[in-house]
Amino acid sequence: MKLIKLTAISAAVLASTAALAAEPVIVVDNNAAVAYEAEPVAVAYEAEPAAYAYNADAGVVRNTTGAVLGSTKTLFQTAINPASVSAEVGSLGYGANIGWSLNEKVELQAGWAGGDVADLFGGDFDANDINYDVDSDFSNPYLGVQLRPTGNWFTMGAGIIVPDNDIDVRANAEGEGYYSIDGQKYYAGTAEVEQALADDFGGQNVGNLEGSLEHRNKLAPYLTVGFRPNITNNFGVFGEVGAAYLGKVDATVRYTGEEGNTVAAQDAARKAEADLEDKDWLEWFPIVKVGATYRF
């Protein structure tokens, strides 16, 4: 009996070695040892749904220093790499500007125009019955924006001018050498022949009337419309018309000459000042300019 038991046990051990995965179970009773192979038990685990999924990147700004420096670099590159340069000539003077494109329809501009503008447009104007020659020295730095509302050559401009303009005027005597101010004749010059004319016509000899004009606005807003067609990929031309509001005019008129009627001369100068300051159209300065543009 012992031999049978030992034999059965040895056989069971060998069977368990051949099939470890089966995990056999050995049952021994008084008569024999019997080996049973246990059926594998399948256990399914169902993962509980997570109440919160942690994201390690959420809310984290990586390489902050690089991001800040990168933005600054972009602005710096934009400032030192303009989109265009232009040369212009017009009522504001001879000048140039630099443009920075924000997109296809918007361009910022910074420019300057100045010089002796009077020579460009005849150099004279009328105020009431007096014609004045003009001598000017302009300086007009400006900042503005050019819009292409329809995406083509048509443009609209707006901005601010910082005017620093010297405008000198000299009254021109008409007819037989007199100025007509409020119906009164004031003769120019100091020559005896002019004095004789003054005596004959009942006028006063006041010499020459000269003066200057100064606008009150230190910042002058402007508006323009124009066109900017491209000739090639890089070159284009432009033209603009518009106006800048320079504000009220302060006029200073004086008489010159050693001879003549001083009282009459002062009266003529005062009336001429009032006439100049009374002209509302002198508050608005016309903008007319043409030029050429090179785009980078």
PEMO-V444232 format. One record per residue. OMEGA is omega in degrees with one decimal (999 if undefined). Layout:
BEGIN
omega = <OMEGA/OMEGA>
END
This chain:
BEGIN
omega = <177.9/-180.0/179.6/-179.9/-179.8/179.4/179.9/-179.9/179.4/178.9/180.0/179.2/178.4/179.4/179.9/177.9/-178.5/-177.3/-178.5/-176.1/-176.7/179.1/-177.4/175.9/-177.5/177.3/-178.1/172.8/-175.7/-175.6/-175.5/174.3/-177.0/179.9/177.0/177.3/-176.9/176.0/177.9/-178.8/178.9/179.4/-179.2/177.2/178.8/-177.9/176.4/177.9/-178.0/177.5/-178.1/177.2/-177.3/176.7/-175.0/-177.3/-174.6/176.2/-177.7/173.2/-177.5/175.6/-176.9/-179.4/179.0/-179.9/-179.7/179.3/178.8/178.1/178.3/179.4/179.1/177.7/-179.8/179.3/178.3/-177.4/-175.8/177.7/-178.6/-179.6/-175.1/169.0/-176.3/171.1/-174.4/173.0/-178.4/-174.9/175.9/179.4/175.2/-177.7/-178.4/175.3/177.1/-178.9/174.9/-178.1/172.9/173.1/-175.4/-175.5/-174.8/177.7/174.6/-178.5/170.9/-175.2/178.0/174.6/-178.5/-178.2/179.6/-175.7/-174.9/-179.4/-178.1/-170.9/174.3/172.2/176.1/175.3/-178.7/171.7/-170.2/-175.9/-176.9/174.1/-177.6/165.8/-176.4/170.9/-172.0/171.2/-172.0/167.9/-173.5/170.0/-177.7/172.8/-177.9/177.6/176.1/-180.0/169.9/-172.1/180.0/176.8/179.6/-173.5/-179.5/-177.0/171.7/-177.5/176.1/179.6/-176.7/173.2/174.5/-171.0/172.3/-169.5/173.0/-178.5/177.9/-178.1/177.1/-177.8/177.5/176.6/-177.9/175.9/-177.3/173.5/179.9/170.2/176.2/-178.4/-178.2/178.0/-179.9/178.7/175.9/-175.0/-179.2/174.3/-177.7/-178.3/-177.4/-179.7/178.5/176.5/178.2/177.2/179.5/179.6/-178.1/-174.5/176.6/179.6/180.0/176.4/-174.5/-177.6/-179.6/178.0/179.7/179.7/-178.2/177.7/176.7/177.3/-173.6/-176.0/174.2/172.1/-175.1/175.9/179.3/175.6/177.8/166.2/-177.6/178.4/179.6/177.2/175.2/176.9/174.2/177.7/-176.4/-174.4/175.6/177.2/177.8/173.3/-178.2/171.0/-179.4/-178.9/174.0/178.9/-177.2/177.9/-179.2/-179.6/168.9/-177.5/173.9/-179.4/178.9/176.3/179.5/-178.6/-176.5/-178.9/178.5/-177.4/-175.5/-179.1/178.7/179.8/178.1/178.9/179.5/-179.9/-179.1/178.8/178.8/176.4/-179.0/178.5/-179.6/-178.1/-178.4/-177.2/-178.7/-176.5/176.4/177.1/-178.6/179.3/-178.5/175.3/174.6/-179.9/174.7/-179.3/-179.6/-175.8/170.4/-179.4/-178.9/999>
END
